[in-house]
Amino acid sequence: MVGEDGPGSSRDVVSGFDPEQGAAGGGRRRSGAVWAVAGALVASAVWASAVFGYGIGRDGKPDPRGYRVESDSCTAMRLPALTKVLGEQVSEPATELDGIEHPALHRIRCTVAFQTRDTPVGENGTRWSVEFGVSLTAELHKETDPRPEFEASSTLTEIDGSVVERVERVPDLGDQAYLLTLEAGVLRLNVVEGGAVVRLALTGWTFTEDDSDDENGPPDDMAEPDLLAYRAELINDMREVMKALKAG
């Protein structure tokens, strides 16, 4: 099934907890290879791998692989798998203001929120709610190979002040793909294919309208959303987004 591990495949955890253990209770949980290249033959093989395996031409420019990243590309965020399990989206995907249209790089960023889920009223009369959101960042690099920067950014131990708790390679998705779990309640899937870099991030959080209770956080018996439970749906929707960006 798309988005799930098939026969003979295995999850390759780069860092973090054992994938067989699953998510820790309560929802919120608190290296790289060095290639030695020696001799002209090995260097030639590496170059050939880049040309034929990743579509890097003699001029060093990456192959766009059919991707189109323009100001209207947020329509690629249909997210059928996540919508099925999280509920309807509350609005059309919103385009953020940090887009780029440059001869060397096109980038768009889009966000969408799902319907808020209310939890039962607690003993003190406070009602807590759970909300999920998804953001999409798509880049099309036209002059330089994005893979070195992609590999470095996908194996960071901290992103925007949030600790990266786990990094997992995802097989059979683009040229390379990593699934990152951040302590701040974020599950992010990064994919590079030719000159395209696509990131799909799922965020979940709890909140209440009562400011005093919100400062103290949710009750101990109320877990933060377990985002790893939506791993397969996030991967499925990433495949759909990639197809839509190519079709656009």
N, C-alpha and C positions, 0 to 999 in steps of 0.2 A: 504494500500500500504506500502511496506517495506520502513522504514525510515520516515514515516509520522505518526502522531498521529491517532490511531484508535478509534473506538467508545468506549466511557467510559474511555478512557485514558486522562491524562492531563499532561501538562508540569509542572514539579516541580522545580521552580526556587529557588535555595538555597540563592543566593544573586544577586544583580544587579537590572536592570530596569524591569518593568512589561512586560512579554512576549507578552501581547495583544497589546502593543504599537508598537512592531516591532522595526526595526533599526532606529536610529536617523538620521536625514537628514545630508548629507555630508559624510556618510559612516563611518568615524572614530568617536567614541563617547568617551567624556571625561565627631560557632554555632554548631555547631555540637550537636547531641543528646547525652545525658549522660545516660547510662543504669545503673540502680541500681540493682545489683544482690545480693539477700539475700537468704541464705539457700541452702542446698545441692540439693533440688529438682530443683530450678531455675538454679543453676550451671549445673546440669545434662542436663537440657533442652537446655541450651546454647551450651553445648558440643555436644549434639545430632544434633542440628541445623548445627553446623560446619561440623560434620562428614557426614551427609546425604544431607544437603543443599549445601555445598561447596566442598565436597569431601576431607576433611582433615582427614587423617587416624589416627589410634591410635599412630603411631610414630610421628605425628605432621607434616609430609611431605605433601605438597599439591598435589592434583591429577592433572596430566598434561592435562587431558581432551582431549587427542589426539593431542595436539599441538606439532609441531616440529619447533624449531628455530635454524637454522644453517646458515652457511656463504652464502648459496645460496637462502635464504628465501626472498630476495628482489623481486624475481619473483612474489610474492604475490601481488605486487603493480600494478594491472592491471587498477584499478580505472575507470571502464566503465561509471559510472554516472557522475563523474566530467569531464571526457574527453568529454562527450556529450555536456556539457554546456560551457566548457572552451576552447575547441579545442584540437588538437592533442598534445601529449607529444613530446618534442623536442628530447628526447633520451631515452634509456633504464634507469630504475632506477639505480642510483649510490649508491654503498655501502660505507658508511663512515668508518673511521678508528678506531672508538671507540667501535668496537664489542668486545664481551667477550665470550670465551668458557672455562668455569670453571665447575668442578663437581657440584657446587652449583647454578650456574647461566649461562644461555646462553642469549646473547643479540645481536641484530643487529639493525643498523639504516640505513635507505635508504632515498634518496631524488630524486625528479623528478621535472622538470620544464615544463610548458606548453608554447605554442607559444605566443610570445609577441603580444599584441594588440596595434595598433597605433591609436591615437585620431586625430581629425582634427587639422590642423595647426592653432595656435592662432593668435591674432591680431599682436603680435610682431614677427611673423614668426617662433615661436618655436613649435616643435612637441613633445608632451608628449606621453609616452607609458605606458601601464598597463601590469604587468606581475604577474602570479600566480605560486606558487610552493607548493608541498606537501612533507611532511616528515613522515616517518613511523619509529616508535621505537617499537620493539617487544622483550619482555623478557620472559623467562621461568625459574621460580624459582623452584628448585628441592629439597631444604632442608627446607626452611622456608616459612610460609604463607605470601604472599605479601600484603594481604588486609589491615592491619593496616597502613602500609606506603602508600599504594595506597589512602586510604581515606584521610590521612593527606595531601598528595601532591595535591590531586584533589580539596581541599578546601582552598588553599593558597590565600592570597590577593595580592601576588606579586610573579612573576616567572622570574628569570634571569633579574631583574631590571624593568620588565614591569608590570604595574598594571593590575590585573584581574578585569575586569569590571562586569562580570556576570558569575555565575555558575548555570548550569541547569542539573538536573538529567534526564537521558534518560531511559525510561522504556523498559523492554523486550529486553535488550541487555547485554549479558554476565551475570555475577553475580551482577555487579554494573557498572554503566556508568555515566560519567559526561561530559557535553559539556561546555568548558571554552571559554569566549571571552576576549582577551587581548587587551589593548589599542595600542599595537605596530602593529596592523594589522594582528592578528593571531586568528584563530578559531581552537581550539584543542579538540579532542574527546578522552577521556581516558576510557578504559574498562579493567576490571579484570574478569577472568574466571578461577577458579581453581588456578593453579600456573602460569597462563599466564597473563601478563599485556601488553596491546597493546595500543599505542597512535598514532593517525593520526591527523596531523596538516596541515591546509590550511593557506597559507600566500599570501597576495596580496599587491602590492605597485605600485606607479607611479614613473616614472623617465624620464629624458631627457638627450640627449647627450651633451647639452649645460651646462657646469659646472657652469656658473654664474647664470643661471636660476634655476639649481638644488639646489643651496644653498638657494635660496629664497623660494623654494617650488612651488607646482603647483598653477595656478590661483585660485581665490576664487570660480569660477563657476565650477571647476573641482573637483568632489568628489573622495575621496579615495574609493577603492573597498568595497562594502557592503558584507562582508563575510557571514553574517547571511542569506543572500539570497541563500546560497549554503548549508544550514543546512541539508536538506533532502538528498542531494547528498553525503555529507560527511558521514552521517549515513549509507546510502545504501552501499557505498564503504567500510566502516568499516566491515559490515557484510560479504562482499565478501572477504576481506582480512583475516578475521577470518576463513572462510571456507577454503581458500587456504592454510593457515598455518597448518590447520589440515590435509588437503589432501596431503601436502608435506611430 
